[in-house]
Amino acid sequence: MEQQIQDLVDSIRKEGVEKARSDAERIISEAEARAKAIIEDAEKEKVKLLENARASIETERASAEASIRQAARDVSLSLRKSIEDKYSQILRNECSSAMHGDAIVSLLKAVIPAAFTGKDIEISEHDAEAVSSKLSHEFAEEIRNGLEFRPSQRVSSGFRISEKDGSGYIDISGEECAELLWPYLSSSLRSLIED
């Protein structure tokens, strides 16, 4: 009987050890499966985070490039406008300075014979006296027929010929000449700037 008890205890012990071993293997296997699943999920999350980061970086890069292109375009347009404004100012200044004294006398000598009697000729206050004294003898007949030279604050250089009743006028001022010349200079200037 003692042998039977010993066999029973050995059998119980052997079954317990096998059971414990089986349970341990199952627990280890489940733990390894969970660990593998966790690692796979972590890998998937890593890939997803990397893709999102790359997409975000690409979006920011594209946005930065677009901003740089826009800034470059704005600078280019601003520079072009600044150059055109400067050239326009130079043209106005040059036309205005060219439309004084003898230049006005020469222009009026060319214009007055074209049937400008009964008209007012407005001249800058600066040039009015000199121009009218130079032309009063040459155009005495036209002056008797109503041609009148008048100083004007509206004209800073050149002159303006108008009907006495105010129905029309011809502006031959430095500013107006610059406005007339600007489109031609502007297109040439644009081609220089854009090259």
Buried (B, 14 or more C-beta within 10 A) or exposed (E): EEEEEEEEEEEEEEEEEEEEEEEEEEEEEEEEEEEEEEEEEEEEEEEEEEEEEEEEEEEEEEEEEEEEEEEEEEEEEEEBEEBBEEBBEEBBEBBBEBBBEEBBBEBBEEBBEEEBEEBBBBBBEBBBEBBBEBBEEEBEEBBEEEBEBBBBEEBBBBBBBBEEEEEEEBBBBBBBBBBEBBEEBBEEBEEEEEE
